Amino acid sequence: MNKVILHGFPVSPFVRSARIALIEKGVDYHFNEITLDYLATDEYAQINPFRKMPAFEQDDFILYETPAILGYVDEAFAGQSLQPNNPKARAQMHKWIAISSNYLYPIGVIQLFVQRIMYPILGVETNESVVAESVSTVAQYLDVLESEIAGAFLLGDTLNLADIIAGAMVYCINMTKEGSELVKIRPKTAAWLENLSHRESFRQTLADIIS
């Protein structure tokens, strides 16, 4: 197959999850780190008309929306499958992909991680009331995660796409002082995140976030 290009910000957990999947599958790809200005251009709108990240290109094939990209990468390239064969397990995987996008991201990333980590970097004042409100909600979400982790990985003993996207979200949460405390007191979640952190795909992409 021809060269793959992935567009996005390295700090975005959606972009990071797509990169992790590409690395796990051993795909030779180019990461095009874009800027906010480029995101707003008509040129980028030709790649993703919603001007969101990530966007995936392979010759004349263009794909956006992270769950679609993750599924395509797993099915289009050789290597260990990142999706369970069992229909019930696969449904659970899709459930956690949706939870990551619809719950962990807007509260744990946008309201906690961005306020606590990104705003100070950008010179924007953190809204402590938003942080405090997000912490109580994130705690509830992590309780659900803690109760459902079934082994070394979310669904058992094998890495799947749910681990990749949920792991990218919880990594952001864990980078905050409040989130780190929430993870620490949930032993299965802490062990799961530690297990992911040892994978080369997570190490490579984390380096880009903290550099």
Phi, psi and omega in degrees: 000156184276173186302136178259140175239133174240128181256139174162183174267137179297331184283341181292126178293335175292314178296316181300319181296322177295320178295319178300315179299317179298318179293316180300326180273357179072030183277132173281110185224159175252128177264117179263099180284116186257170179250166176300322179298317181292326179302330184270000185277159174294329179298315179290328178298337175289336178270314177222105184296343177270356177056041176246175180234153357277171169231143188240135177230140173215099190056238182266008178266123180239137182219139173224171191082117189303313180302322178294318179296315180300314180296318180295314181302317181294319186274335186271342185240151180291167178119177181302131179296142178253017178226136179293150175279328182294128183301322180291317178295321179294323176296320177297322177300311180296326177300315183285333172296318179292318178300318180299316183285321190263342183236303183297320183291304185296328181264306185289325182265302185292316185272330182259299183299312182295315180296316187275325186254310188282319182301314178300323178296322182274358180078023179256140181289133177286136175269102186295331178291324176294317178299311182299318179294321182292325183299317181294324179287317178300322178302319178296317180295319180291332174299319178295314178302313180303320183286342186251350177297125191251008181170212177298331177238175189301318183254011180143229187257006184233133176298137174221178185299331178295319176300320185295309184283319177294321178298320178297322179291313183291330173303315179298315179301316183291342178285345176270154180295322179291316180295322178300320178294321179295319180291317186302324184272006176242094192299322180291321178294317179298317180293320178298314180294321177297319178299316178297323185296340180275350180283141182301323181297321179286322180295314181301314185282332176293323180302323179290331180287317188265357181282000000 
